[in-house]
Amino acid sequence: MDEQHATRRAQEIIRQATDGMVPKPTLKQVGPGPVGPCLADDDATASGRKQVGLTYQLTDVPGSEAKRLLRHVRDAWVKKGYTFISRDADWSVPFPKFFMRTPTDDFWMNGIIGPTNKEAGEGIVAISVTSPCFAETA
């Protein structure tokens, strides 16, 4: 795997999660640049290993739709055969979160709702995909 492959695969996993959403959110990329040092390495600078991490907020939808959109993400990934790292989200809480992985190529994903109005139970969904570590090629 290289940076291009990891980026394409992470983008594919994001698309799988958001295809068919109604209302259709705008994907707003957040966070630092998508390629960084491998977090699993104690000294990633010395090893040269990298990983891709993409995080998007699902914007331009009412905050009251956040839980429904997050469930759509979860359902899309479950349908693809991706597995929970621990267990499914607690959907009884106002702002659920979950953590998953792809069993075949070990990409890690999560979905979370950040509160925008706690009293009204409104929030914004953020989804992230992180690639496995790979060696940087010259």
Order of alpha helices (4+ residues) and beta strands (2+ residues): alpha-beta-beta-alpha-beta-alpha-beta-beta-beta-beta-beta
